[in-house]
Amino acid sequence: MPLYHTLGKIPHKRHTVFKKPDGSLYYEQLFGTIGFDGMSSLMYHIHRPTQVKEIGKSLDISPKAAVQYHVQSRLLKGLELPPEDDYLISRKVILFNGDAHIGLAAPRKSMTDYFYKNADADELLFIHKGSGTLKTMLGEIPFGYGDYILIPRGMIYQIHFDTEDNRLLITESYHPIYTPKRYRNWFGQHLEHSPFCERDFRLPQNLTSYDEKGDFLIKVKKQGHLHQLVYATHPFDVVGWDGYNYPYAFSIHDFEPITGRVHQPPPVHQTFETSAFVVCSFCPRLYDYHPEAIPAPYNHSNIDSDEVLYYVDGDFMSRKGIDKGYISLHPAGIPHGPHPGTYEASIGKKGTEELAVMIDTFRPLQLTQEALNLDDGKYFKSWLE
């Protein structure tokens, strides 16, 4: 995100002597992207961030396709995913392709025995239930219901939950995740017509530096495997940093919908983008105000993308039989639209209270067995009159 931020103590100039109180040096590390050409942050460690004591066994966690080629629209009952104590074990990929993994998680416990780093992908967490604090080497971000949390690849983190009732929608992206380019000017500032702006982002705060030696387990996801590395010093030993590459939070409740006289297409709801998929936020809003407008969406084929819609809360005006935590999958090229009766019933309505997250991928998605376990098996027939 093109927004400068700094925390803690840093020297006046980059790549210059920065001494500890005892006269020894802090250790500089560049946390950068796209081969020194992308966004980066420069951090200063108490200890060398390179001290690996052990490398343990690796576990293959790459998703496996239970259904590879399909044309069936599906409805997955996401809240039926069984909870697990451990955060990483609770994460289940349900849909995936070579660009993104879309999954659910229902962790009961906080991460206290290990740290985690996804070296493969940016992570976009959506908090459906629960609250807590994201703890990273660059500071902390409190979170709660309706928050998106964007964690750039390579970021070491822990999540501490306030309760045991937590539900997350997790998207792992193998392409960088940004806010839409059309919302920003050539300097990177969000424009006046953007549905959100910089003051809506919550950046890391409360930088705590741990000067500790010992055995610190970091679980690292790389090339579809989960590796275990034991470091000799606490990974959160940063005393200061500055730059543009860091985690941040944005609440779906701060998204300001764009409306019009007639029905607006899904891109007006766009919140994040990559070169391979987009993420949209459907929020409470006034309906179209043309005197003959039909507020319900028209039938469409999504010829170039698979559409995944995660229903969060409220009244889903174009669907019947939908509940919180349900996930609809509409494959590319297969027409879908409002359920029978909802198209006509929307005429004259003034607004909606729906809350949902949509992910449109530009390449087909595959389903895992975890997805089939949540599938109602009959959704594709729901348009029959």
N, C-alpha and C positions, 0 to 999 in steps of 0.2 A: 504494500500500500504506500503510495508516494506521500508520506507524512512523516516529517522528522520528529524523533523522540529521543530523549536522553534521561538516564537515571544514574544516581551515584556519583562517584568521583572519576574524572577522566583528565588526562594531561591537556595542556593548551594546544599542542600539535600532535597529529597522528605520527606513529612510528618513531617516537622519541622516548628518551629516558623517563620512566615513571616509577618513582621509588616508594617502597613501603616505609613505615615509620622507623624500621630497624636499618634502613639503608639499602636493603636488597631490592630487586626489581619485581614489579608485577609483570605478568605474562600476557602479552597482547594476542588476541585471536580474531581473525576476520571471519565472520559468519556471512558468507556471500553466495550469490546465485549466478547462474548463466555465465560461468567462466570469467568472473571479475567484471562482467558487463551488466549484471542485474542488480536488484536491490540487495543491500548488505547492511550489517551492523558490525561495529568494532567493539570488542569487549576486553576487559582486563581482569585476569584471574590471579588469585593469591598463589595458586600452585599451577604447574604445567598441566594443561588439559589433555595430555597425551599419555598418561601413565597407566597402562593396562597391565594388571597382575596376572589375570587368567582369562582364557577363552573357553567357555563351556560348550556343551552340545547344542546343535542347531535343530530346529523343528520346522518341517515343511508346513506352512500355514496357507499356501496358495489355494484359492477357492477352486472347487471342482464342479464342472457343469453336470447337473442332473438332467436338464433339458437344454440342448444346444441350439436347435433350430425350431422355431415356434411362430405361430401366428395368432395365438390365443390370448385375448385380454384376460387379465387375472386380477383377483382381489385377495390380498394377503392381510390377515388379521394380526397386525404387528404386536399388539399388547399381549398376545398369547405366547410370545417367546418366553420360555422359563427364565427366571432370574438366576444369576450365578454370583457367588461372593466376589470373585476376582474380576477386575476390570477387563484385562485382556482376554481371559477365558470367556467372558460374557459377550464379547464382540463376535457377531455372526454375520458374515457376508451373505446377502440374499440375492443380489444381482451384480453382475460384473461384466466388464469387457477389458480390452487392453488399455483403456484410458482411465477407468474409474472403477472402484469397488464401492457399492452401496450396501450398508449394513445396519443392523440394530444392536443395541446393547442394553442390558438390564442389570448393571452391577449393584451389589449390596454394600460392598466394602470400599473404603478408600485405599489408594495406593500408598502403602507405608513401608513395604519390604523391598521395593525396587523402584527404579526409574525407567522411563520408556522413551525411545526415540524411533520415529519412523523415518528411515533414511531413503525410502523410496518415493514417498508421496506427501503432498500437503494434505492436512486433515481438516475437514469442516464438520464440526460437531454441532448438532441442533439439540437443545435441551427441551424435551417434551415434559418430563417430570423430574423434580429434584432440584437441588441447589448445592452450592459448594464453592470451592476455590481451585482454579487452575494455578499450579505452582510451577515456575520455570526458572531457568538460569538467568532470565532477564527480568524477573519480577512476578507478581501475582495478579490474577484477574478474578474477582468474584463473579459468579454466574447464577442464573436462575431460569425459571420457566420462560420459554420463548427466545432464549439467547442462541445466536450463532456464535461459535468460537472458531476462529481460523488459526490453525497452528501450522506454521511453515515447516516443510520437511527439514529434518536434521535437528529440530528443537527438542531438547531433553526436558521432560515434564513429568509431573505427578498430578493426579486429580484427587482432591479431598472432598468427600461428599458430606452433607449435613445430616442426611437420613439414609435409610436403606431402600427407599422406594424411588428408584431412578430409572428413567427411560430416555435413551439417546438414539437419534438418527445420525449415522456417521457416513460421510462421503470421503473416500480417499481418492485424491486426484494425482495422476502421474504427469499432469501439466500444471503450471502455476495457476493459482486462483487469484483473480483480481476483481475489483469492482468494475462495472461495465465502462468501457472507454468512452462511450457516448455521453456519460454523465460528467465527464471531466474535460477541462480545457487543456490547452497545450502545455500549461505549467503543471497539470496534475490536480488542480483544485476542482472540487465538485461544483457544478454549475447550478444556477438558480432553479432550473426546472428538474433537477435531480430529486428523486423521492426520499433521499436522505443526504446528509452532509457530514463533514468532519466532526462536528460537535456530538454526533450520535455514536461515534466509535469510543469504546472503552479500552484504553491502552494499559500496558503493564504498569503497576505501581508497587510500592512496598518492597523494594529490592533488599533482600536479606542475604548477607554473605556468610558462608559457613567455612571456617578455617578448621577443617577436620581431615585427619588421615585415618585409613582403615580399609575395610572391604566394602565397596559400594557397587551393588549389582545394577547394571543397566541392560535392559532387554532392548535389542535393536532389531527392527524389521528391515531386512535388506534382501532384494531379489526373491521375494516371496517366502523367505525363511525368517524365523525368529531366533536370533542369536543371543547368547548370554555372555556378557563381558563384565569382569570385575575390575573396577578402577581403584587406584590407591588413594584418591582424594575425593571429597564430596563434590559432585558436579555443579552444585550451586555455590561456587566460591567466587563469583563475579562481584567486584567492588564497584564497577561502573561500566557504562556502555553508551553508545549513541549510534544512530543510523535509522534505517528504513525497514529492516527485515526483522519482524518480531510478531508474536501472537497478538490478536486483538479480539474484542467481542462487539457484537452488534445485535440489538434486540429487534425481533420481528415486529414488536409493538411500536417501534420507532420508524417503521416504513410507512411513508405517506402515499397512499394509492393515487395513481393518475386515472382520472375518470373523463368521460366525454358524453356527447349527446346520444351516441349509439355505442354498441358494445365494442370495447377496446380489446385488441389481441393480446395474447400472453406476454409478448416482450415488454409491455408497460409494467409488468410485475417483476422484471428481472432485477436480481440483487447481486449475484456474482456471475463471473464468466471465466471460461477457459477456452482454449482452442478446440476442445473436444466435447464440451457440454456447458449448459447454463443452469443456474439455480434461480427460481422465482419465488416470491412471497405473495400469497393471496391473503389479504387482510380485510378486516371490516371496512366497508366503503359504501358510498351512495351509488345507487344504480344509475344507468344511463337516463338522461332527462329529455330526450326527444319524445314528443307526445305519443309516437307510435313505436317507440323502441321496444325490442325484445331483450331483456337483460340476460337471459340464459345464453350460454355460448352456443354458437352454431356448430353443426356437425363438421368435423374436419378429419383429415387423414394423416397428418404428421408424416408426410411421405419421407422426410429426411431424418427423422429422429424417433427414438423410443421415448415415451412420456411416462414418468414415474411421479405419482402424486401421493404425498404423505399427508393424511388428514389429521390436523392437530386439535381443532376445537370448533365449536359453533355449528351453524346451520349450513349444510352443503347443498345449496339450492338446486344444482343440476343433477344430483344423484339421489337415489333411494337406497335404503338399507346400508347406509354408511355410518360408521361410528368412529370415535377417537382412536387413533393409532392404526387405522386401516390404510393399506397402500394399494393403489391401483396401478397396473401396468398396461399401457396401451402400445402395442408394437407398431413400429413404423409401417406405413402403407395400409394399415387396417383402419377404416373409418370408425370414429366413435363420436359421441356427443351426449347431450342431455338425455336422461331416462324418459320414457314415455310419460307424458303429462306434465313434466317439469318445465318444458319449453313454453307451453301455453300458460301454465300457472304463474310464470315469472312476470307476465305482462301486467303492468300497473304497480308492481312492487317498488318500494322506495329505497331499499338497501339490503345489505347482507352482513351477517356477523361471522362469516366463515373465516377460518384461519388454517392455512395449509402451506406446505413446502413442495414445490415442483422441481424435478430434475429432468431435463431433456438432454439425452445423449445423442451424438451424431453418428454413432455406430451401434449396432444391435447389442442388446444385453442378453446374457445367459443367466439361467436360474440355477441356484444351488439346491441341494436337498432341504436345507433349512427354509428356503422359500416355499418349496412344495409342502412342507409340514404346516405352513401357515395359510395355504391356499384354500379358498372356500369351494373351488372346483366347478362353480356354476355361474360365475360372474359374466362370462361371455354370452350367456343367454338372457341377460337382464334387460336387453332392449326389445325383446319380443313383446308384441302387444297382446 
